[in-house]
Amino acid sequence: MNLAYKKYDLKLKRPFTISRCTRMVSPVMIVELESEGITGYGEAAPSARYAESVETVEEFLRGAEIKECATESELQEMMRELDGRSPGNNAAKAAIDIAMHDWIGKRNRTPLWKMWGLNGAKIPLSSFTIGIDSEEIIGQKILEADDFPVLKIKLGSEDDRRIIDKIRSVTDKPIRVDANEGWKTPEKALEEIKWLETKNVELVEQPLPASSLNEMRWLRERVNIPLVADESLSRHSDLRGIVGAFDGINIKLMKSAGLSEAKRMITSARAQGLKVMIGCMIESSVGISAASQLLPLADYADLDGNILISNDPFSGAKCVAGRISLSDKFGIGAEKRSDDDE
Ligand code: MG
């Protein structure tokens, strides 16, 4: 199996601000696994929040032993070996897992969602993310998101109520709120969520810092909006702490180390009565197309990473009016744009 990888700077269409940072560019690593003339594509979108960068991804890939996997169970076995050899590096591992899934799907001439026997007509609505910004820019972004029936709003700054009031002066669309750990105490989170309960908010993601699981249990007993874990959970082993503290989980391939574990997490979350969101980082159409294969299994989709960038090196999952359609293209269904398009 030939492994190649290349760093790529994804450019944001607009500066993107959440409670902890602002970004204009988001570096990712595009991975290719080739054998028998078939190339599988993968992507690592590393996040400093999880102690990863393109440099750590490169280091991981340089030392990784990639075996050719003819089946998904062989791939799961290899992923277990990679876990055993080095902890963390979940985005780097995701790149391998996605590329190998793509390769297996292409070799079997089947899209992954069909290989898994999923119903491609059963796809939840995806939201469009609006970062923290001035009222003027937020107004412009809402116009840009006209096509999307659901908005995701980043909160967790001093301007939270001003931002929501601004949005509500323009649109009645349901909104999902993501505080990105920004409300530092349970009392503050309670006060904000109680206020949001009157504003047609569908769910609140990660109100408190990731490790505040006891405080989350306290909060959950006092609010009526479903609470969804993002930063509090990366891998399957984190699920145990989530039960009772949240109503749902946001699974991202870059946290779960890829599709193999994401699928296992969905099954276990369902068994525990947790709702499932499939989310993303700022990613190209490689990562987004891979994650979309799981959408028939999800309650919520939040896969707009490739819509927020202006220089996507791939085409793939298409989102129309907030609905991502699964294609009949083999594997993850992502294709390299020709150099002319770049
Ligand atoms: Mg989030």
Boltz pocket constraint, residues with backbone or C-beta under 6 A from the ligand:
constraints:
  - pocket:
      binder: B
      contacts: [[A, 178], [A, 180], [A, 205], [A, 206], [A, 230], [A, 231], [A, 250]]
      max_distance: 6.0
